[in-house]
Amino acid sequence: MPEPRRSLSTATPRAFVTKTTRLSCIQQRGSTVIPFSRHGSTTPTALSKCRCRRPLATASGRAELAIKTGDTEQIEQALDAIERADELRESLVEVLRTGEVVNEMESVSIEPLADDAWNTVSATDDVSLEVCDDFVVDADPDALQRLFENLFSNAVNHTDGAVTDRVGRTDDGLFSDDDGHGVTENARDKVFKPGYSIDSSGDGVGLASVKQITMSHGWDINVTESDEGGARFEISGVEFSTE
């Protein structure tokens, strides 16, 4: 006789309830926002809301799947996303306190870091990540993960359905591209400006943060068209590590 499937109420760990309460608190902190001043500078509240939005959306999506299917693995992924939102909030507090966007540099392996960033962003099965090359760069790992999370969120948020994002190495850096709608030529010099968004649902914070992180590392970033017609972000000036 097959074992009956456990209901969500019996499968849900206490930690999920605790962290879900924390998720609610984080959402409330960013619920009232004045996204940008007249001069285009990002407010701390807007940054907090932007950085936490995607992992919180991922947590919500995973929790809904857990409720529908009783799959406890979805609960674990929701917990991971909630934890990441809390880490991002704490990171922002530290940035505001010290003024340092990039902290200690170390050798960072791209493949596992990109996978971690993707797991924070992806909440559905119709989006996917391909890491074409595994290589090591000198970077602040937390800042670099935030960079990837923002690039991946940009790809996922600006598509109507399935999308594949790819990450790989170039001669002097790395790229992240997708097969989504892309960025038009007349918008490519604007997308990194605080407050600019290619659609009305965006807040213009994510790619501005990407630009800030690359500049703080001493890198350059450009956006062009991918082979599939989507967006391709190329970061140059990156130092590779042999470790």
C-alpha positions as CSV (number, residue, x, y, z in Angstrom):
1,M,0.0,0.0,0.0
2,P,1.6,3.3,-1.0
3,E,2.6,5.7,1.7
4,P,0.2,8.6,1.8
5,R,1.7,12.0,0.9
6,R,2.3,14.2,3.9
7,S,0.2,17.4,4.0
8,L,2.1,20.7,3.9
9,S,1.0,21.4,7.4
10,T,2.9,18.4,8.7
11,A,5.9,18.8,6.3
12,T,6.5,22.4,7.0
13,P,9.5,23.0,9.3
14,R,9.3,25.6,12.0
15,A,12.0,27.5,10.4
16,F,9.7,28.2,7.4
17,V,7.2,29.9,9.7
18,T,9.9,32.0,11.4
19,K,11.5,33.0,8.1
20,T,8.1,33.7,6.5
21,T,7.4,36.1,9.3
22,R,10.8,37.8,8.6
23,L,9.9,38.0,4.9
24,S,6.8,39.9,5.8
25,C,8.8,42.3,7.9
26,I,11.3,42.9,5.0
27,Q,8.4,43.5,2.6
28,Q,6.8,46.0,5.0
29,R,10.1,47.9,5.2
30,G,10.1,48.5,1.5
31,S,6.4,48.9,0.9
32,T,6.3,52.7,0.9
33,V,8.9,54.0,-1.6
34,I,9.9,57.2,-3.2
35,P,12.0,55.6,-5.8
36,F,14.2,58.5,-7.0
37,S,14.8,62.1,-6.3
38,R,14.5,64.7,-9.0
39,H,18.2,64.4,-9.6
40,G,17.9,60.7,-10.3
41,S,19.7,59.5,-7.2
42,T,18.5,56.2,-5.7
43,T,17.0,56.3,-2.2
44,P,18.0,53.7,0.4
45,T,14.4,52.5,0.5
46,A,14.3,52.0,-3.2
47,L,17.5,50.1,-3.2
48,S,16.2,47.9,-0.4
49,K,13.0,47.1,-2.2
50,C,14.8,46.4,-5.5
51,R,17.4,44.1,-4.1
52,C,14.9,42.1,-2.0
53,R,12.0,42.0,-4.6
54,R,13.3,39.1,-6.7
55,P,14.3,36.7,-3.9
56,L,11.0,37.4,-2.1
57,A,9.1,36.7,-5.4
58,T,11.1,33.5,-5.7
59,A,10.2,32.5,-2.1
60,S,6.5,33.3,-2.8
61,G,6.6,31.2,-6.0
62,R,8.3,28.3,-4.3
63,A,5.9,28.4,-1.3
64,E,2.9,28.3,-3.7
65,L,4.3,25.3,-5.4
66,A,4.9,23.6,-2.1
67,I,1.2,24.3,-1.1
68,K,0.0,22.9,-4.4
69,T,2.2,19.8,-4.6
70,G,3.3,19.1,-1.0
71,D,6.9,19.0,-2.3
72,T,9.1,19.8,0.7
73,E,12.1,20.6,-1.6
74,Q,10.2,23.7,-2.7
75,I,10.0,24.8,1.0
76,E,13.8,24.5,1.3
77,Q,14.3,26.6,-1.8
78,A,11.8,29.2,-0.4
79,L,13.8,29.3,2.8
80,D,17.0,29.9,0.8
81,A,15.4,32.8,-1.1
82,I,14.2,34.4,2.2
83,E,17.6,34.0,3.7
84,R,19.1,35.7,0.6
85,A,16.7,38.6,0.9
86,D,17.8,39.1,4.5
87,E,21.5,39.0,3.4
88,L,20.8,41.6,0.8
89,R,19.2,43.8,3.3
90,E,22.1,43.5,5.7
91,S,24.5,44.1,2.8
92,L,22.7,47.3,1.9
93,V,22.9,48.5,5.5
94,E,26.7,47.9,5.5
95,V,27.0,49.8,2.2
96,L,25.1,52.8,3.5
97,R,27.1,52.7,6.7
98,T,30.6,52.5,5.1
99,G,30.0,53.9,1.6
100,E,31.9,50.9,0.2
101,V,30.1,49.0,-2.6
102,V,33.0,46.5,-3.0
103,N,34.8,45.0,0.0
104,E,37.5,42.5,0.2
105,M,38.6,40.9,-3.1
106,E,39.2,37.2,-3.5
107,S,39.3,34.5,-6.1
108,V,35.7,33.7,-7.1
109,S,34.6,30.7,-9.2
110,I,32.0,31.9,-11.6
111,E,29.9,28.7,-12.1
112,P,28.8,28.1,-8.5
113,L,28.3,31.8,-7.9
114,A,26.1,32.2,-11.0
115,D,24.1,29.1,-10.0
116,D,23.5,30.6,-6.5
117,A,22.4,33.9,-8.1
118,W,20.1,32.1,-10.5
119,N,18.5,30.0,-7.8
120,T,17.6,33.3,-6.0
121,V,16.0,34.7,-9.2
122,S,14.3,31.7,-10.8
123,A,10.9,30.7,-9.5
124,T,9.5,28.9,-12.6
125,D,10.5,26.0,-14.8
126,D,10.3,27.9,-18.1
127,V,13.5,29.9,-17.4
128,S,16.9,28.4,-17.4
129,L,20.6,29.2,-17.0
130,E,23.6,27.9,-19.0
131,V,27.1,28.5,-17.6
132,C,29.3,28.1,-20.7
133,D,32.6,28.3,-18.9
134,D,33.8,27.8,-15.4
135,F,36.6,30.3,-14.6
136,V,37.9,32.2,-11.6
137,V,38.1,36.0,-11.3
138,D,39.3,38.4,-8.7
139,A,36.2,40.1,-7.2
140,D,34.1,40.8,-4.1
141,P,31.9,37.6,-4.1
142,D,28.9,39.2,-2.5
143,A,28.9,42.2,-4.9
144,L,29.5,39.9,-7.9
145,Q,26.5,37.8,-6.9
146,R,24.3,40.9,-6.6
147,L,25.5,41.9,-10.1
148,F,24.4,38.5,-11.5
149,E,21.1,38.6,-9.6
150,N,20.3,41.9,-11.1
151,L,21.3,40.8,-14.7
152,F,19.3,37.6,-14.3
153,S,16.3,39.5,-12.9
154,N,16.4,41.8,-15.9
155,A,16.3,38.9,-18.3
156,V,13.4,37.2,-16.4
157,N,11.4,40.3,-15.7
158,H,11.4,41.5,-19.3
159,T,10.1,38.5,-21.1
160,D,6.6,37.1,-21.6
161,G,7.5,33.5,-21.3
162,A,10.5,31.1,-21.5
163,V,13.9,32.6,-21.4
164,T,17.5,31.1,-21.3
165,D,20.3,33.1,-19.8
166,R,23.9,32.3,-20.6
167,V,27.1,33.2,-18.7
168,G,30.6,32.8,-20.1
169,R,34.1,34.1,-20.5
170,T,35.5,36.6,-23.0
171,D,39.1,37.5,-23.7
172,D,39.1,40.2,-21.0
173,G,36.1,39.5,-18.9
174,L,32.7,37.8,-19.0
175,F,29.2,38.1,-20.5
176,S,25.6,37.4,-19.6
177,D,23.2,37.2,-22.5
178,D,19.7,35.9,-23.1
179,D,17.2,35.1,-25.8
180,G,14.5,37.5,-24.6
181,H,13.3,40.8,-26.1
182,G,16.7,42.6,-25.9
183,V,17.5,46.2,-25.5
184,T,16.9,48.6,-28.4
185,E,19.8,50.6,-29.8
186,N,18.4,53.9,-28.7
187,A,18.0,52.6,-25.1
188,R,21.4,51.1,-24.7
189,D,23.1,54.3,-23.5
190,K,20.3,54.9,-21.0
191,V,19.6,51.5,-19.3
192,F,22.4,52.0,-16.6
193,K,21.1,55.4,-15.5
194,P,19.2,55.4,-12.1
195,G,15.5,55.7,-12.7
196,Y,15.5,54.6,-16.3
197,S,13.4,51.5,-17.2
198,I,12.4,50.1,-20.6
199,D,8.9,49.5,-19.3
200,S,6.5,51.0,-16.8
201,S,6.8,48.1,-14.3
202,G,10.5,48.7,-13.7
203,D,12.0,51.0,-11.1
204,G,15.3,51.6,-12.9
205,V,17.5,50.4,-10.0
206,G,18.8,47.0,-11.0
207,L,21.0,47.9,-13.9
208,A,22.1,51.1,-12.2
209,S,23.3,48.8,-9.4
210,V,25.1,46.6,-11.9
211,K,26.9,49.6,-13.3
212,Q,27.9,50.8,-9.9
213,I,29.3,47.3,-9.0
214,T,31.3,47.1,-12.2
215,M,32.8,50.6,-11.8
216,S,33.7,49.8,-8.2
217,H,35.7,46.8,-9.4
218,G,37.4,48.9,-12.0
219,W,35.6,47.2,-14.8
220,D,33.6,48.4,-17.8
221,I,30.1,47.2,-19.0
222,N,28.3,47.5,-22.3
223,V,25.1,46.1,-23.6
224,T,24.5,44.9,-27.1
225,E,22.4,42.2,-28.9
226,S,22.9,38.5,-28.3
227,D,23.0,36.0,-31.2
228,E,19.4,35.0,-30.3
229,G,18.2,38.7,-30.5
230,G,18.1,39.2,-26.7
231,A,20.3,41.4,-24.5
232,R,24.0,40.7,-24.1
233,F,25.9,42.4,-21.3
234,E,29.7,42.3,-21.6
235,I,32.0,43.2,-18.7
236,S,35.6,43.9,-19.5
237,G,38.7,44.7,-17.6
238,V,38.3,41.7,-15.3
239,E,41.4,40.1,-13.8
240,F,41.4,36.3,-14.0
241,S,42.8,34.2,-11.2
242,T,44.8,31.0,-11.5
243,E,43.7,29.7,-8.1
